């Protein structure tokens, strides 16, 4: 077994939570508000429901093939050659997500706090930390996530409490002013971002209680939906739809209005430090999953030799794939959801039906 580390259910939950929120909270609120308007919060709920349904499939396959992640049971179901081809699509997906997260995080830091710093330097600095985390292994990532995850979640709750007095419920009205289509179409859109936590398929076989796979995903995506939903609701009710639809990062805008006497006047700096830490750990998980998955496809003895090349490739993609931030946003809004849905939903349903039709099960069943 390439990965001998074991994680607890608590670590499982906070690792998934950080994966969901670090990517989704960074990119989705402004995009979703622009798409679904004042009804964006309904899309958040709809996406949560769809993702919970998808979690049932991943949890079932994890129990049907105990001790195997989705790269391994792709080979078990489809055979060595076809299974290796299909299974490799999962780690490649994680590599793409990691590069998008690195790019988005670097732009967030540059535009908000370090405008004179070259984007490539920010990406490179983060890449070194990401590589170290991935190389140290999943148990170290799990322990850090168990500490950082609750801090991140509690900071969001505190942020909500501090901003709530500024909210005006009338700014959320009228509901359904453009019909049902905007929020109904927004739900499948956001589920492709929640769906990044298909990472549960890599975590289930190394969880000390594999039967807790669905519970972990349910709790994590519920926490993530609360974070995204809170940002969406507060952004619209504080700034108004006409203003917030043009904001790049509504979450950052909310943190900037927090002012607790002279004690806390630059809350965005504290929130940024926590959010950046969560994003770096999430990226480390992506690189770990990519390296482990490709190692299993190539039947290598260890995944660690692939960590540095993976981080280098991800960083190059992050720095060179887009000429400017607008191209990056357009890709995430229009191209990424199609690509993500094909992997997160289409591919896993294909494996489920193939396993049932071919009557494939894990070796211990």
C-alpha positions as CSV (number, residue, x, y, z in Angstrom):
1,X,0.0,0.0,0.0
2,X,1.5,3.3,-1.1
3,X,-0.2,5.4,1.6
4,X,0.1,3.8,5.1
5,X,-1.2,6.9,6.9
6,X,-4.6,6.8,8.8
7,X,-6.9,9.7,9.4
8,X,-9.7,10.1,12.0
9,X,-13.3,11.0,11.1
10,X,-12.8,14.4,12.7
11,X,-9.7,15.0,10.4
12,X,-11.7,13.7,7.5
13,X,-14.5,16.2,8.1
14,X,-12.2,19.3,8.4
15,X,-10.0,18.3,5.4
16,X,-13.1,18.1,3.2
17,X,-14.5,21.3,4.7
18,X,-11.3,23.2,3.9
19,X,-11.3,21.8,0.3
20,X,-14.8,23.0,-0.2
21,X,-14.5,26.4,1.3
22,X,-11.0,27.4,0.1
23,X,-12.0,27.0,-3.5
24,X,-15.7,27.8,-3.4
25,X,-15.6,30.8,-1.1
26,X,-12.8,32.3,-3.1
27,X,-14.5,32.1,-6.5
28,X,-18.2,31.3,-6.2
29,X,-20.1,34.0,-4.2
30,X,-19.7,36.8,-6.7
31,X,-20.1,34.5,-9.7
32,X,-23.2,32.9,-8.2
33,X,-24.8,36.3,-7.3
34,X,-24.2,37.5,-10.8
35,X,-25.9,34.4,-12.2
36,X,-28.8,33.9,-9.8
37,X,-29.2,37.4,-8.4
38,X,-31.0,37.8,-5.0
39,X,-31.9,34.1,-5.2
40,X,-28.3,32.9,-5.1
41,X,-28.7,31.7,-1.5
42,X,-31.4,29.2,-2.8
43,X,-28.8,27.9,-5.3
44,X,-26.5,27.3,-2.4
45,X,-29.1,25.1,-0.7
46,X,-30.0,23.3,-4.0
47,X,-26.3,22.6,-4.6
48,X,-25.9,21.3,-1.1
49,X,-28.8,18.8,-1.6
50,X,-27.4,17.6,-5.0
51,X,-24.0,17.1,-3.4
52,X,-25.4,15.1,-0.5
53,X,-27.0,12.8,-3.1
54,X,-23.7,12.4,-4.9
55,X,-22.0,11.7,-1.6
56,X,-24.1,8.6,-1.2
57,X,-22.6,7.2,-4.4
58,X,-19.0,7.7,-3.3
59,X,-19.7,6.3,0.2
60,X,-21.4,3.2,-1.3
61,X,-18.5,2.6,-3.6
62,X,-16.1,3.1,-0.7
63,X,-17.9,0.4,1.2
64,X,-18.3,-1.9,-1.8
65,X,-14.5,-1.7,-2.5
66,X,-13.0,-1.6,1.1
67,X,-9.4,-0.5,1.2
68,X,-9.5,1.0,-2.4
69,X,-9.8,4.5,-3.6
70,X,-11.5,5.4,-6.8
71,X,-8.2,5.0,-8.8
72,X,-7.9,1.5,-7.5
73,X,-11.5,0.4,-7.9
74,X,-11.5,1.8,-11.4
75,X,-8.9,-0.9,-12.2
76,X,-10.8,-3.5,-10.3
77,X,-14.0,-2.8,-12.2
78,X,-12.7,-2.1,-15.7
79,X,-9.5,-4.1,-15.8
80,X,-5.9,-3.0,-15.8
81,X,-5.7,-1.0,-19.1
82,X,-9.1,0.6,-19.3
83,X,-9.2,1.0,-15.5
84,X,-5.8,2.8,-15.4
85,X,-7.0,5.1,-18.2
86,X,-10.3,6.0,-16.4
87,X,-8.7,6.1,-13.0
88,X,-6.0,8.5,-14.1
89,X,-8.7,11.1,-14.9
90,X,-9.3,11.6,-11.1
91,X,-5.8,12.7,-10.2
92,X,-5.5,14.8,-13.3
93,X,-8.7,16.6,-12.2
94,X,-7.0,17.3,-8.8
95,X,-4.0,18.7,-10.5
96,X,-6.1,21.1,-12.6
97,X,-8.1,22.2,-9.5
98,X,-4.8,22.8,-7.6
99,X,-3.5,25.0,-10.4
100,X,-6.8,27.0,-10.4
101,X,-6.7,27.4,-6.6
102,X,-3.0,28.5,-6.7
103,X,-3.8,31.1,-9.4
104,X,-6.9,32.4,-7.6
105,X,-5.2,32.6,-4.3
106,X,-2.2,34.4,-5.7
107,X,-4.4,36.9,-7.4
108,X,-6.4,37.5,-4.2
109,X,-3.2,38.2,-2.3
110,X,-1.7,40.4,-5.0
111,X,-4.8,42.5,-5.7
112,X,-5.8,42.9,-2.0
113,X,-2.5,43.2,-0.1
114,X,0.6,43.0,-2.3
115,X,-0.1,44.9,-5.5
116,X,3.5,45.4,-6.4
117,X,4.5,41.7,-6.0
118,X,4.8,39.7,-9.2
119,X,2.1,37.0,-9.4
120,X,4.7,34.4,-10.2
121,X,6.6,35.0,-7.0
122,X,3.5,34.6,-4.9
123,X,2.7,31.3,-6.7
124,X,6.2,30.1,-6.2
125,X,6.2,30.9,-2.5
126,X,3.0,29.1,-1.9
127,X,4.2,26.1,-4.0
128,X,7.1,25.5,-1.6
129,X,4.8,25.2,1.3
130,X,2.4,23.0,-0.7
131,X,5.2,20.7,-1.7
132,X,6.4,20.3,1.9
133,X,2.9,19.5,3.2
134,X,2.2,16.9,0.4
135,X,5.6,15.3,0.9
136,X,5.1,15.0,4.7
137,X,2.0,12.8,4.0
138,X,-1.6,12.6,4.8
139,X,-1.3,12.2,8.6
140,X,0.5,15.5,8.9
141,X,-2.0,17.2,6.6
142,X,-4.8,15.7,8.7
143,X,-3.4,17.0,12.0
144,X,-2.9,20.5,10.6
145,X,-6.4,20.5,9.2
146,X,-7.8,19.3,12.6
147,X,-6.3,22.5,14.1
148,X,-6.8,25.0,11.2
149,X,-10.3,23.8,10.1
150,X,-12.1,24.7,13.4
151,X,-10.3,28.1,13.5
152,X,-11.4,28.8,10.0
153,X,-15.0,27.8,10.6
154,X,-15.2,29.7,13.9
155,X,-13.8,32.8,12.3
156,X,-16.6,32.7,9.7
157,X,-19.2,32.4,12.5
158,X,-17.6,35.4,14.3
159,X,-17.6,37.3,11.0
160,X,-21.3,36.6,10.4
161,X,-22.2,37.7,14.0
162,X,-20.2,41.0,13.6
163,X,-21.7,41.9,10.2
164,X,-25.3,40.8,10.8
165,X,-26.3,44.2,12.4
166,X,-25.4,45.8,9.0
167,X,-27.7,43.6,7.0
168,X,-30.9,44.9,5.6
169,X,-33.5,42.2,4.8
170,X,-35.3,44.4,2.3
171,X,-32.2,44.2,0.0
172,X,-33.0,40.5,-0.5
173,X,-36.3,41.4,-2.1
174,X,-38.0,40.8,-4.5
175,X,-37.5,37.0,-4.7
176,X,-37.9,35.2,-8.0
177,X,-38.0,38.5,-9.9
178,X,-36.6,36.7,-12.9
179,X,-38.4,33.5,-12.4
180,X,-37.1,30.1,-11.2
181,X,-34.5,29.5,-13.8
182,X,-31.6,31.5,-12.3
183,X,-31.5,29.8,-9.0
184,X,-32.4,26.3,-10.4
185,X,-29.5,26.6,-12.9
186,X,-27.3,28.0,-10.2
187,X,-27.6,24.8,-8.1
188,X,-25.9,22.5,-10.6
189,X,-23.3,25.2,-11.1
190,X,-22.3,25.4,-7.5
191,X,-22.4,21.6,-7.0
192,X,-19.4,21.4,-9.3
193,X,-17.5,23.4,-6.8
194,X,-18.8,21.5,-3.8
195,X,-18.0,18.4,-5.8
196,X,-14.3,19.0,-5.4
197,X,-14.6,17.0,-2.2
198,X,-14.9,13.9,-4.3
199,X,-11.6,13.7,-2.5
200,X,-13.6,11.6,-0.1
201,X,-13.0,8.8,-2.5
202,X,-9.3,9.1,-1.6
203,X,-9.9,9.5,2.1
204,X,-12.4,6.7,2.8
205,X,-9.9,3.8,2.5
206,X,-7.4,5.5,4.9
207,X,-10.1,6.6,7.4
208,X,-10.0,4.6,10.7
209,X,-13.7,4.0,10.3
210,X,-14.6,3.6,6.6
211,X,-18.3,3.4,7.4
212,X,-18.2,7.1,8.3
213,X,-17.5,8.3,4.8
214,X,-21.0,9.6,4.1
215,X,-21.3,11.2,7.6
216,X,-18.0,13.0,7.1
217,X,-19.0,14.3,3.7
218,X,-22.5,15.3,4.9
219,X,-21.1,17.3,7.9
220,X,-18.3,18.9,5.7
221,X,-20.5,20.0,2.9
222,X,-23.1,21.3,5.3
223,X,-20.5,23.4,7.0
224,X,-19.2,24.6,3.6
225,X,-22.7,25.4,2.4
226,X,-23.2,27.5,5.6
227,X,-20.1,29.5,4.8
228,X,-20.9,30.1,1.2
229,X,-24.6,30.8,2.0
230,X,-23.6,33.2,4.7
231,X,-21.3,35.2,2.4
232,X,-24.0,35.3,-0.3
233,X,-26.8,36.4,2.0
234,X,-24.7,39.0,3.9
235,X,-23.1,40.4,0.7
236,X,-26.5,41.0,-0.9
237,X,-28.2,42.3,2.3
238,X,-25.3,44.6,3.2
239,X,-24.1,46.0,-0.2
240,X,-27.3,45.4,-2.3
241,X,-27.5,43.4,-5.4
242,X,-26.6,46.2,-7.8
243,X,-23.2,46.7,-6.1
244,X,-22.3,43.2,-5.1
245,X,-22.8,41.7,-8.5
246,X,-19.7,43.6,-9.7
247,X,-17.5,42.7,-6.7
248,X,-14.7,40.2,-7.4
249,X,-14.6,38.9,-3.8
250,X,-17.7,39.7,-1.7
251,X,-16.2,37.9,1.3
252,X,-13.2,40.2,1.4
253,X,-15.5,43.2,1.1
254,X,-17.5,42.0,4.1
255,X,-14.4,41.6,6.3
256,X,-13.4,45.2,5.5
257,X,-16.5,46.6,7.1
258,X,-15.8,44.9,10.4
259,X,-14.8,47.4,13.1
260,X,-14.9,46.6,16.8
261,X,-13.9,49.9,18.4
262,X,-10.1,50.2,18.3
263,X,-9.5,46.6,19.0
264,X,-10.2,45.2,15.5
265,X,-10.2,47.6,12.5
266,X,-8.4,45.5,9.8
267,X,-10.3,42.2,10.2
268,X,-9.6,41.3,6.6
269,X,-5.9,40.7,7.4
270,X,-6.8,38.1,10.1
271,X,-9.4,36.5,7.8
272,X,-6.9,36.4,4.9
273,X,-4.2,34.7,7.0
274,X,-6.7,31.9,8.0
275,X,-8.1,31.6,4.5
276,X,-4.7,31.4,2.9
277,X,-3.6,28.7,5.3
278,X,-6.7,26.7,4.5
279,X,-6.1,27.1,0.7
280,X,-2.5,26.0,1.0
281,X,-3.5,22.9,2.9
282,X,-6.2,22.2,0.4
283,X,-3.6,22.5,-2.4
284,X,-1.3,20.1,-0.5
285,X,-4.2,17.6,-0.4
286,X,-4.7,17.9,-4.2
287,X,-1.0,17.3,-4.9
288,X,-1.0,14.4,-2.5
289,X,-4.0,12.9,-4.2
290,X,-2.5,13.4,-7.7
291,X,0.8,11.9,-6.7
292,X,-0.7,8.9,-5.0
293,X,-3.2,8.3,-7.8
294,X,-0.7,8.4,-10.6
295,X,1.7,6.2,-8.5
296,X,-1.1,3.6,-8.3
297,X,-1.8,3.8,-12.0
298,X,2.0,3.3,-12.8
299,X,2.4,0.7,-10.0
300,X,5.2,2.6,-8.3
301,X,6.5,1.8,-4.8
302,X,6.1,5.4,-3.5
303,X,4.2,8.5,-4.4
304,X,6.7,10.9,-2.9
305,X,9.0,11.1,-6.0
306,X,6.1,12.6,-7.9
307,X,5.3,15.4,-5.4
308,X,7.9,17.9,-6.6
309,X,7.2,17.4,-10.3
310,X,3.5,17.7,-9.6
311,X,3.9,20.9,-7.7
312,X,6.1,22.3,-10.4
313,X,3.6,21.4,-13.1
314,X,0.7,22.8,-11.1
315,X,2.6,26.1,-10.5
316,X,3.5,26.4,-14.2
317,X,-0.1,25.9,-15.2
318,X,-1.2,28.5,-12.6
319,X,1.3,31.0,-13.9
320,X,1.0,30.5,-17.6
321,X,-2.5,29.2,-18.5
322,X,-4.2,32.7,-18.5
323,X,-3.0,36.0,-19.7
324,X,-5.0,37.9,-17.1
325,X,-7.5,37.5,-14.3
326,X,-10.5,37.9,-16.6
327,X,-9.6,34.8,-18.6
328,X,-9.1,32.9,-15.3
329,X,-12.6,33.9,-14.1
330,X,-14.2,33.1,-17.5
331,X,-12.7,29.6,-17.4
332,X,-13.9,29.0,-13.9
333,X,-17.4,30.2,-14.7
334,X,-17.9,28.6,-18.1
335,X,-15.4,25.8,-18.8
336,X,-14.6,24.4,-15.4
337,X,-18.2,23.4,-14.5
338,X,-18.5,21.2,-17.6
339,X,-15.1,19.6,-17.0
340,X,-15.9,19.1,-13.3
341,X,-19.4,17.7,-13.8
342,X,-17.9,15.1,-16.2
343,X,-15.5,13.9,-13.6
344,X,-17.4,14.4,-10.3
345,X,-20.7,13.1,-11.5
346,X,-20.5,11.5,-14.9
347,X,-17.4,9.4,-14.3
348,X,-18.4,8.2,-10.9
349,X,-21.9,7.2,-12.0
350,X,-20.3,5.3,-14.9
351,X,-18.1,3.3,-12.4
352,X,-21.2,2.7,-10.2
353,X,-23.3,1.3,-13.1
354,X,-20.3,-0.7,-14.4
355,X,-19.7,-2.2,-11.0
356,X,-23.3,-3.3,-10.7
357,X,-23.6,-4.6,-14.2
358,X,-20.3,-6.5,-14.0
359,X,-21.0,-7.6,-10.4
360,X,-17.6,-6.4,-9.3
361,X,-16.9,-6.1,-5.6
362,X,-13.8,-5.6,-3.4
363,X,-11.6,-8.6,-2.5
364,X,-12.8,-8.8,1.1
365,X,-16.5,-9.0,0.1
